[in-house]
């Protein structure tokens, strides 16, 4: 049996989404076909609309539909803290964690093996923030992998030229995590970063 | 921080999909925004296109873009076997399992508690197939739950009026399944349906 062409095409397209394999794409495709006409259209149009209206903020690189974005224009946020993240979803995570300073979003998944990526890495937003003279501390919120480590050092070198303090998120045990299941590097870093309990 | 409106709307829309929760919807939304313009549009258009061009086959109820569908018009398939399924994804599963007869797709998730569902259940496709006189055997491929059980009996009563043999898929241990993890009803049915090993 061959599937109807438009359904086959839909399933192919849905497989482009992250974490959606062939079986799941088929399930989603059949689900979309069962939806009332208007509702399926609303999903398709939300994709088109978001693609049309959302762009990276020229100041910080975070996703926005206004220029500059709502974070850059928020006067109540601290102007002396600058958090560097790899992409927009990390910004959402930092916001949920209660951070209320400025951001620079690199929005570039770097591949250490690809020298082109390095040459093209755009640090202009970071530099112009540092030049503004308002920033007192750069907080590196890059993923704790080798790429993140290397980018962190590059950025730290830049920031130090401006006499700015550079920090990074602490490594350690995740809250609720079990010590017996922690990998040894995490545990070693949790030990090195141990804190005194103040009574 | 508020998300840009079009992104918020996209995430809301994506949450309508089955198995996509808020976190996953956010991840998919951000992924779609990072895709090149053309690729995101291709996904949206595949949804619109499929909704426009695919409909239930008037003869069997399976999803199709031709009328009647490619299964109903395939002369090489057995005309004397009629398989009754609940929806189009069950047809795909039966095809993968090697079944090469005809289908009737009920395409209606019945809810035993809702008497309206019963009144509205459309058995016209099934009846017109039975009236054609070609069908020798009706194979019930309905899910082994209470609803499936009740529908099976209703359909069996219909088919028997036409003097047609009615069978259903065997219950038993799934292939590769472990006996110690089988529930007792499955195991009892596997025992009742035990087969002689022929050497």
Interface residues (C-beta under 8 A of the other chain):
Chain A: X1 X2 X3 X4 X5 X6 X7 X9 X10 X12 X13 X14 X16 X17 X18 X19 X24 X26 X27 X28 X29 X30 X31 X32 X33 X35 X37 X39 X40 X41 X42 X43 X44 X45 X46 X47 X48 X49 X50 X51 X52 X53 X54 X63 X64 X65 X66 X69 X70 X71 X87 X88 X89 X91 X92 X95
Chain B: X1 X2 X3 X4 X5 X6 X7 X9 X10 X12 X13 X14 X16 X17 X18 X19 X24 X26 X27 X28 X29 X30 X31 X32 X33 X34 X35 X37 X39 X40 X41 X42 X43 X44 X45 X46 X47 X48 X49 X50 X51 X52 X53 X54 X63 X64 X65 X66 X69 X70 X71 X87 X88 X89 X91 X92 X95
